[in-house]
């Protein structure tokens, strides 16, 4: 196993070769990162191991990605999207969980020996209701489709999924507890989340503009960059401490900076960090794949891939139509 400088060089070299190869084939660079991760991971050549520090560094890639997405939005735009976020997004999460629970109930009736409890089916439904914000947003960004009609609806759904993670993470481990304790825990988590988001959105706006003006007047590129990293990671830390995701805090920070005159400078400064760390994130995701296990149970893997994808495709296309989208956008 490689370590230290050797591991860094291995990851960088593999990333460069992977992206060059896939770019030559006119395929997205993200596939190159994933393929490289599979190849050098512990389940293939075994050149690199998964470590806590690697995962932590890779998670910063998602943080900077969501910060960049936040820069594309403003509070006014978010208010305008509330019907998509809290309408289409909420409907997708709730109905996916309901559909999975009904499906597991029918499966348990059909095969009693493999019966699944309602608590387990709820947890499964919650997992299947989620999507990878990093992967979807990266693809939309590469195709310049973030501002398209379907892109905005996709972002709206992803934002609600990020919000829905909070109650799900509290709810799923608490299903075996006293219902009274569960209600109190959920209520307290909801209050904390609402307070943190209110502080960031409504008090952070004026503070952000004033503070960035002070920093910019020092006329130091180094200071501006340090301040940008502090604000991005600081907002992510605040939301994480409140029980929300790191990515949500970074998104809010980006959205607040989008209201200032420094938006375009920040966009250019953040790109190198975002792209390098996001590439590392995709490599670590590839390292999780056990190819031998997939080949041994290929039919089961194929079934467990096809059923959720088709279910969510049909569900979201139908919901999007109900929320006024055209056939093409809904699909």
N, C-alpha and C positions, 0 to 999 in steps of 0.2 A: 504493500500500500504506500502511495506517495503521501508526503506530509510537508507542511511549511511552504517554502519557496517552490519545491518540486510540484506540489499540488496546484499552486497558483499558475505556474507555467503550463502544467498539463491542461487546466481548465481553459486558459487563454488560447493555447495552441489548438486545442480541440474545437473551441468555439469558432476560431478563425477558419479552420479547415472545413468545419461543418457548414458555416454560412456561405463560404465560397462555393462549395459543392452544390448546395441547394439553390443558390442564386444562379449558378450556371444552368441548372435544370428548370429555371424560371418558377421555382417553388418558394413559399414564404420562408424567411430566415428562421422563424420560430420552429419549423419542422427540423431544421438543421440542429438547433440547440437540443431539441428533444431526442433526436437520433443519437447525437453525441453523448448525451446523458445515459441513454440505454447502453451504448457501446462501452463506455469507460466505467460504468457503475458496478456495484458489487455482484450483480446477477449475471454479468457478461465477462468482460476482461478482468474486472476486479482491480482496476488501476486507481480508483478513487472510492473512498468510503463516505457514507452520509454522516455528518457530524452536526452537533447543535449550532456551532459557530457558522458553518456553511449555510444552514437553513436560516439562521438569523440574518446573515448578510443578504441572502437571496430575498428574504421578505422585504428588505428595504427597496428592492426593485419594484415590488407591487406598490409600496408607499409612494415612490416617486412617480409611478405611472398614474396613480389616482390623483396625485397632486397636479400633474399635467392635464388630466381630464377636468379637474376643478377649474383650471385656468380658462378652459373653453366655455365655462358657464358663469352666470352672474346670479345674484339673488332674484332678480326680476325674472330671468329665464327659468329658475327653479320653481318659482311661484306659478309661472305659466305652465310648468310641467306637472303640477301637483295631481292632475287628473290621471296622468300616465303612471306616476310613481305610486300614488295611494289608491288608484283605481285598478289599472291594468296589472301593476306589480303585485298588489295585495291579492287580487283575484287569482293570479298565477300561482302564488305560493300556497294559498289556502286550498284551492281546488286540486293542486297536485297532491297535497297531503291527503285530502279526502279520497281522491281516486286510488292512491296507493293503499290506503286503509281498507277500502272496499275490495280492491283486488286481492289483498292478503286474506281478507275474511272469506272470499269465495274459494281461494286456494286451500285454506284450512278446512273448509267444508268438504272440498273435493278429496283432499289427502289429510285426514285427521292425524295420521302418524307424524306429519311434518307441520302440525299446526303452529301458527305464529301468534303470540300474545298481542293485544291491542297496543300495549306500550311499545313493543318492538316494531310494530307496523307504523306507529306514529313517528318513531325515530327514523325509520327507513324513508318514510314520506318526506320528513324534514330534510334529510340528506339529498334526496332526489329532486326536491324543489329548488335547490341551489344550483348555481352555475359558476364557472371560473371567470370572475371579472377580469383577471389579468389576461387570459387567453383571448376572450371575446373582444375586449377593448383594443388589444394589440392588433388583432386582425382588422378591426374597423379603422384603426389609425393608419395602418399600412395601405388600406384601400381608399383612404380619404373619404370615409363614409360616416364619420362621427356626426356631421351636421345634416345628413340626409334624414328623410322622414322616418325610415326604418331604424336608422342609427339612434335617433333620439328616443324612440320607443324602447329599443334594446337597452340603452343606458338607464332609462326610467325603471325598467324591470330589475336590472342589476342593482340599482341603488336601493330599491325596496328589499331585495334579497340580502344586501349587506346589513340593512336595519333589522330584518327578520332574524338574522343569526343570533342577535342578543337574547330575545325571549326564548328562542329554541335551545340555546346553550344552558339557559337557566331551567327551562321546563323539562327537558329530557332526563337529566340526572335526578330531578325532583319528583318524577312520576310515582315513585314508591313511597313518598312521604305523605304526611298528613295534608289533606287538601287545604286546610286553613293556613298552614305554614307556606304552602305553595303560593296561595293568593297574596300573602304579605310579601314574599320574596319578589314576585313579579311586579307588584305595585311599587316597591322600593327601587327596583332596577329601572322601571319606567320613569320614575321621578328623577333619578340620577341622570338618565340619558337625556330627558327633556331639558333639565337644567344646564347640562354641559353644552348641548347643541344651541340652546338659547344664548348662553354666554358667548360662545364662539361666533354665532351668526350676527347677533344684534350689538354686542359690545365690542366684538373683535373688529368690526368693519372700520370704525373711526380710529381705533388704536392702530390697526395695520397701516392705514394711510399715513397717519402722523409719524409712526415709527420708521417706515420705509423712507419718508421724506428726510428725516433726521440722518439716517444712515447714508442716503444718496448724497447729501450735502458734504459729507466727508471726502467725497471723490476718490474712494479707494475700491477698486474692483475686488480685492481680496476680502475686505470687510463686507462688501455687498454679498459675496458668495457665502461667507461664513454665516451671515445673518439669514440668508435664504435657507441654508441647511438647518439652522437653529429653529426657524419658524416651522418648517415642514415636519421635522422630527418631533418638535415640541408639541405641535397640535396632535400628531399621531399618538404621542405618549399620553396626553390629556384624555383623549377618547378611550385609549386602552385601559387606563386607570379607572375610568367610569364604567367599564364592562363592555364598551363598544369595540369595534375593530380599529386597528392601526390605519387601515386604508381609508376609513370614513373620516378620520381626523385630518388626514392629508388632503382628501378631497375638499373638505370645508376650508382648509387653509388656502388651497389653490383658488377656490371660488371667491374668497375674501380679497386676495391679491388681484384677481381679475377686475375688481372694481377700482383699482388704482391705476396711475399712469405708468407704472413699472411693469405692466403685464408682459409686454413683448421682450423686454430685456431679461426678465425672469425665465421666460420660455426658452430662450437661447442658452442661458446659463445652466438650466437644469437638464438639458438633453443628454449630455455625456454620462451623468450619473444614472439617469433613468435607463438608458439603453444598455449600458454595461451591466448594471445590477439586475435588470430584467432578463438579460441573456443568461446570467448565472442562475436565476430563479427557474428558468425553463430547463436548464441542464440538471438541476437537482430534482425536478419533477420526472425527467427521463430516467434518472438513476433509481427511481422507485419501482420501475417496471421489471418484473421477473418474467423474461421471455419463455423460459422452460415451462413455468407454471401455465402460461397462456397456451402454449402448444399442447400440453397434456390435457387441458380442459377447454379446447378451442370452441367446441359446440356450446358449452355453457357460457363462456365469455361472449360469444356471438349473440346468444339469446339475451343475456343480461345487458348487452349494448343496444340491441335492436329495440327491445320492448320499451325501455325508458325514453329513448330518443323519439320513437314513433308516438308514444303517449304524450310527451311534452310538445312535440311538433303539432299534433292535432289540437291539443288543448290551447296552446298559445295562439295558433292561427285562428281558432274559433273566437277566443276572447278578443283578439285584436280586431276582428271583424265587428264584434259587438260594440267595441269602443270606437268604431268609425273609420277603420283603416281600409284601404283598397285591398283587392285580392293579392297583388304582388307584395305589398308591404306586410300584410298578415302572414304570408308564407315566408 
